[in-house]
Amino acid sequence: MRILMVGHYPPHGGGVANHLDSLVRELRKRHEVHVLTYGPIEPRGFESRFVHYVTVPPVYGIRGTSFALLGAREISRLHRKFGFDLIHAHFIGTTSFAGVLAKEKTGLPLIVTAHGSDLEHTATLALGRFYVKRTLNSADAIIAVSHWLAKKAASLGADRVRVIPNGVKPLRETGGRRDYITYIGALRDYKSPETFIELARLLPEERFLMVGDGPLREKLQAVAPKNVEFTGYRHDVDTILSRSKLLVLPSKREGFGLVVLEANSLGVPAVGRRISAIPELIREGKNGLTFESLDELVDAVRLLLEPKFNAKAGHRGRRIAGAYSWSRIAREVEEVYADVLGQRF
């Protein structure tokens, strides 16, 4: 097949870009895969002829709509040049709306993947809801990375939704002492990093590592107790997790929660808030525990710090994370493509 992916892609960072990077690498073993993303960017040398972009203004509220309009035009131009079999857009909103408009011009089948904040946040905004609902009504196939998101899509009018989770990249265990209780994520309101700070205050005998950056960093550093170390954004998640004995995910909403699987893949159990898709990944009492209140969080952390329980949960976590390989995920995506195109796979 000749496939056009649409969405954030390296050198951009973030969950969608990382997802697309891994999926594209796997699909390129069997297909020709092009990508259209937000520009301006400098594509990586090994794939420069397959990565395309449209330049959009870096202004919130204008950037997305500009991409929808300019992206649709660019998709049509690229299709005339390369002759794609289908469009696969990632993140339902203005990004996927570029695919909707391009489908109307080209007749190409459109597959869309919901990643989380598109259905949990964008769909709550007036204009965002328009883009989301138009996409769900126009797409030939809809993929959600969790059952939670599939239910959200259905509540917004989606007819049939296929659940295909994120995959987890193999991480390298770098060794060293496991000294930290760790948070990895953006320092933004919906991630609730202040809950992690409060946990550190209640467990002064433990060492806490806050990995990530965002608009709340300065405020959090001003109130954090001395047992919290801030690292900023880091690329070496394998090194961080290899030095962690426990991961804490206090988010108030989470479309998937890939960091849980990343931690589990290195034998690190996780504690996460009992919301959104988190209970799908943290299997209660097996690879971690979930919580609702701060008291529940403290109790869960204390239990998971017990050496025997920690080791058993870490072992189970490795086994669970092993089921989320990118080779398996790519095969499931190919099945969706084949179904849309009326082919056998």
N, C-alpha and C positions, 0 to 999 in steps of 0.2 A: 504494500500500500504506500501511497504518498500522502502523508498526514501533515496538517498545519495545526500546531499548538498555539494558543493565544493566552498570554498571561505574563505575570512577573517571572523573570528568568535571570540567571546569573549574567552579568555581575551584580544584579539586584540581590538583596538578601531577603530573609523572611521565609515563613512556612510554605507559601505557594511556590516561590522560586526554588526552594530546596526540593519540594515534591516534584516539580516539573523537571528539574535537573536529573533526578534519579530515574524518573519514568522515561524520559527521552533517551537516556543512556541505554536503558534496557530495550526499548522498542527499536532503537537503531541497529540492534543485532539482526533484525529481520525486515525492517522497513526504512524508507527514506522519510525522515522527520525534519520539518522546518519549524521555526518558532517566530512568532511576531510578539514583540514586547514593547514596553515603554522606553522611549529614548529621550535625549541622546545617550548612547552607550558605545563602548568599544567591545565587540564580541570577542570571545576567546579564539585564539588563532586556529585551533584544530577544527572549529566549526563555523568559521566566519561566513562561509557561503550559504549556510543554512539558517543563520540567525538574522532577522530583519527587525526594524523598529520604526516607530513614528515618533517624531519629536513633539512633546506636549509641554505646555507651560507648567512650572512647578508650583501651582497655586491650588490649594484645596478647594474643591467645589467646581473648578474649571478643568482641572487635569483629567478627571475621569470622563467627563462628557466629551472633551476634546478627543480623547482616545477612542471613544465609541464611534464618533463621526469620521475621524481621520483613519482609524483602524479599519473600518468597514471598506473605505475606499482602497486602502493598501491591500487588504485581503483580496479584493476583486482584481487588482493589478497583478498580484503574485499568482493568483489562480490562472490568469491568462498566460503567464510565463511558465508555470510549472505543472499545472493540471492536477490539482489535489483531488483525492478521493473523499476527504471529509475535513471538517473543522472541529477541533476539540478545544473549547474555551474553559479556562480555570478561574474560578471566583465569579459568582453570579451577581451581576450588577452592571456597571458601565463596561467592564471588560467583556463580559458575555454578550452585552448588547451590540458590541461591534460585530460579533458573530451572527446575531439575529439579523442585523441590517445587511451583512454580506450574504447570508443565506437567501434573502429576498432578491438580491441582485444576481447571484450565481447559481442558485438551486442546489448548492452543496449541502449534504446532511450536516447537522449540527449536534454535537455531543457537548454537554456542559457538566462540570464537576463543582459541587458545593463544598467549600472548605471550612466553613465555620462562621466567622463574623459577617459573611455575606447574608446568611439567612437569620443570624441572631441579632445583627445590628443594622446593616444596610436596609434590610426589609422593613425596619421600623421607621425609616425616614420617608417623607412624602415622595420625593423624586426617586429615591432608591427603591421604594416599593414598586413603582411603575416599572423600572428596569428589571427587577426581579420577577415580577409576575409576567411581563412580556416574554422574558427568557424562558420561564417554565412552560408557558403556553406554546412557544415556538420550537423548542428543542425536540429533536428526534429521539434523544435518549438523555436521561438525567442520572448522574452518579452522585452519591453522597458518601463522605468518608466515614460516617457513623450512622447507626440506626436512629440516634437522636436527631441528626440533621435530616434524615429521610422523613421522619415524622413532621419536622418543620416544613419541609418542602411540600408534603402532602397537604398540610394545613393552609398553604399558600396557593393551592390549586394544581400541584403536580399530579400527573396521572399515575405513571409507574416510575419508581425510583429504584435503581440498583445500588446496593451498598457494597462499596469496595474501599477498604481502609487504606490509610497511608502505609507505606513500607518503612522499614528501618534499615539504614545503612549499616554494614558491619563496622563496629568500632574496635579500636585496638586498646587492649588493657595495658596501661603503661606502668603499672606497679606503684609501689609506695604505700605508706600507711593510710588507712581509711579514717580520717580524722574529722570530717565535716558533715554537718547536716546542710544540705544544699538547696538553693532556689535557682532555677535557670529560666529566664524569661524577661520580657519587656517590663520596665518599671512604669506601668500605667495603671489607671484605676481598676479596669476590669480584671487585671491579674491579681489584685489585692495583695501587693507586696507588703503592705503594712501589717497584715496578719503574720507574716514570717518574722517581722521585727518584733511583734508582740510575743511570739513564741520564744524568740531568743531571750527576751527579757524574763520570761518565766522559767527558762532553763539556763541559768548563768554558768553552770558547770560545763556546758557543751560549746563547741565552736561552730559558728554558722558562716556559710559562704553565700553571698548574694551575687549571682552572675547575670549581667544584663545592664541595659541602659535605658533611659527614657526620661520624660519630663518630671517624674517624681524623685529622681535620684538625689538631688540636693536636699530636698525636704526630708527624705528618709535618712540620709547620712547625719542630718542635724539632730535627729531624735534616737538613732540606733544606739543600743548599749555597746560596750567595748568588745563583746564577744562576737560581733558581726564584722566580717571583712567584705568590702565591696571590690569587685574586680573589673567592672565595666563589661562591655561586650567582648566575648572571647570566641575564637574559632576552634580552639582545642577542647571540644566538649569531652573527648575521650580522656584527656588528662584530668579534667575537672571531676568527672564521674569516677575515675579510678581512685581518686582520693576521698570519695564520699561514702559514708555508710548508710545514708538515707537521703531520698529526694522528697521535697515538699512542694506540692502544686496547689496553692490556695485560690486559684482563679474563680471568679464569680460566673464566668461562662467559658466554655472551651469546646470548640467543634470537634476536636479529636484528642489532642494531648500527646503528641509524638514523644515529648521528652520522657514520658513514663516508660515507653518501650526502649528508648535509648538507655535509660538508667537500668532497666531490667536486663538488657542485653549484656551488661557488664556485672550482673549480679547484685545490683543496688535496688532494694525494695522502695516503694513509693507510698506517700500519703497524699491523698487528694480530696478536694471538696466534693461532696456527694451531689453534683449537679451535671447537667448537660451530658456529654459523652464519657465523662470520667469513670462511672461505674462499669462501662463496657470494657475498659482497659485494666482498671484495678479490680481484680477479682477478690472480693472481700476475704481476708485471712489467708490468701494464697500468695500473691506477689506484692501485697501491700494492704493498706486499710484506707477507708474513707471517713470523712467527718462532716459535721454540720456546724457545731459550735466550737468555740475556742477551747473549752474544757475537753471536748471529744478529741480535738487535735492533740492536745498535750498528752492525753491518755494513750492515743494511738502511737505517738512518737516514742513515748516511754516503753511501750510494748515492743515496738520494732527495733529499739536499741538493745533489747536483751539478746545476747550473742547467739543463742540457739535459734530463737525465732527469726532473727535477722538472717542467719545463714540459710535456714530453710526457705524463707520467703525469697531470698536472692537466687537460690537454686531454681525454684519454681519460675521466677521471673525470667531467667535465661531461657527456659524451655518455652514459655509463652511468647517471648519476643522472637524466638526462632521461627514461629509460624507466620511472621509478617515480612517475609523476604520480598524484595523487589521483583524477582523473577516470577513469583506467584502472582503478585499484584498486576504486573504487566500482562500476563496471560489472561487474567480476568478482564482487563480493559480491552484486550484484543477480541474477546468474546462479544463485548458490547459493540465494537466496530463491525464485526462480522454480521451480527444480528441486524444492525441498521442498514448495512449494505446488501443484506439478503444472501450472504455467503456462508459457506461451511468453514468452520475453523477446527 
